[in-house]
Amino acid sequence: MTFTKELWREIIPIYKSIISHPFIKGLTDGSLREESFKFYVIQDALYLREFARSLSIAAAKAPEDDWIIMFNEHSAGALKVERALHDSFFRDFRMRKKDVATTPLAPTNLAYTTYLLSVAYSSPFHEVVGALLPCYWIYWEVGKALISKGSTNSLYQRWIDTYGGEEFAGIVRAVLGLTNRVTKGLRENEKEAVKKHFVATSRYEWMFWDMGFRCERWPVGK
């Protein structure tokens, strides 16, 4: 069994909770409120900025040239390619980039990005990979699960097509291959550290969609 298969086995209950969440189900059956989707897209755009920073740190720590190149390309892609997707949504919402940039991070988003950056700065490369992997892999699995169903909402269909498409699949397969290579030969305690971060950020992935569904706000203050 590959190590990535071991990782996935650790989060099967989490993934089942994700795929059955009303936010995800609502993307295909049309029941998701556009206000929730708008909230999610804004927060996701803000998240990607910090995810890109984490990818750049991973690139700086990578022991092989190809991995340095890959994570730097993914960092740029998160800000260029995925930002283009978000910008298309913002045009539909008639939002200015300034409005998005000045939106504060929701509590869950702040917690997730803080965790990612903390691991990226303070942990060895293999642990950083474990923390970053769910954002790639879970989105791909969700995209694959939804693309055959389609959506009655053109906004949601655009999202599904992006993450269920072959271009994104190639990116995720490359990261999975890297993960199996970098974890080969690790001691058991080192593998457990990778699993710990992988499970933690997988939980944050569920929390992120739940945050969007609820349009999560700070409970006190402005």
C-alpha positions, -999 to +999 in steps of 0.1 A: +000+000+000+013+034-009+017+060+018-009+082+002-034+054+004-026+051+041-033+089+044-066+087+026-077+058+048-072+081+078-097+107+065-124+085+050-150+097+077-140+133+071-144+130+033-178+113+038-188+143+059-176+167+032-193+150+003-226+149+023-224+185+035-253+207+023-228+231+007-214+204-015-247+187-022-262+221-030-237+227-058-253+201-079-290+202-069-291+240-069-302+243-033-271+262-022-278+299-016-258+321-039-251+343-009-233+313+007-214+306-025-204+343-028-191+343+008-172+311+001-156+324-031-144+357-014-129+337+015-113+312-009-097+340-028-082+353+005-072+318+015-053+312-018-030+342-011-018+325+021-018+290+005+005+304-022+028+317+005+029+282+020+037+267-014+065+291-018+080+281+016+076+244+006+095+252-026+123+268-006+126+237+016+123+211-012+154+189-016+150+183-053+151+208-082+120+195-098+100+199-066+113+235-062+101+242-097+067+225-091+058+242-059+068+276-072+047+270-103+018+260-081+022+290-060+021+313-091-008+292-104-028+297-072-026+334-077-030+335-115-051+306-127-074+302-097-076+339-092-089+341-128-117+317-117-125+338-087-124+370-108-150+356-131-173+350-102-166+385-089-176+400-122-209+380-120-214+394-084-204+429-096-177+431-070-146+452-072-112+436-064-108+463-037-140+450-020-126+415-019-091+426-007-105+446+022-128+417+034-115+403+067-107+366+070-135+347+086-126+329+119-122+294+102-102+309+074-078+327+097-073+295+118-067+274+087-042+297+070-024+303+103-020+266+108-007+261+072+018+290+075+030+278+110+037+243+096+053+257+065+077+279+085+085+256+113+084+220+100+105+198+077+096+194+041+077+161+044+054+175+071+047+206+050+037+184+021+013+165+045-004+198+055-007+211+019-020+179+003-057+180+014-063+212-004-052+196-036-066+161-031-099+167-015-109+193-041-101+168-068-121+141-052-150+164-047-147+177-083-147+141-097-177+132-076-198+162-088-188+165-124-209+135-135-240+150-118-236+185-132-254+216-118-285+236-127-265+267-117-239+280-142-218+295-115-216+262-096-210+243-128-179+265-136-165+256-101-172+219-107-156+219-141-124+235-128-118+210-100-132+179-117-113+186-149-082+168-163-059+198-159-064+199-122-062+161-120-026+163-135-016+187-108-029+166-080-014+134-094+020+151-094+017+161-058+006+126-048+036+111-066+059+136-048+043+126-014+049+090-020+085+097-029+093+121-001+078+098+026+096+067+014+121+056+040+108+079+067+108+066+103+075+057+118+073+088+140+080+110+110+052+093+090+029+099+120+038+136+119+028+138+083-005+120+090-012+144+119-010+174+096-029+157+068-058+149+091-058+184+107-060+202+074-086+178+061-107+188+090-101+224+081-114+216+046-147+205+060-148+235+083-141+258+053-172+246+034-192+247+065-180+283+071-192+292+036-225+276+041-231+295+073-215+328+061-195+326+093-190+359+111-169+369+141-192+365+171-181+397+188-169+431+177-176+448+144 
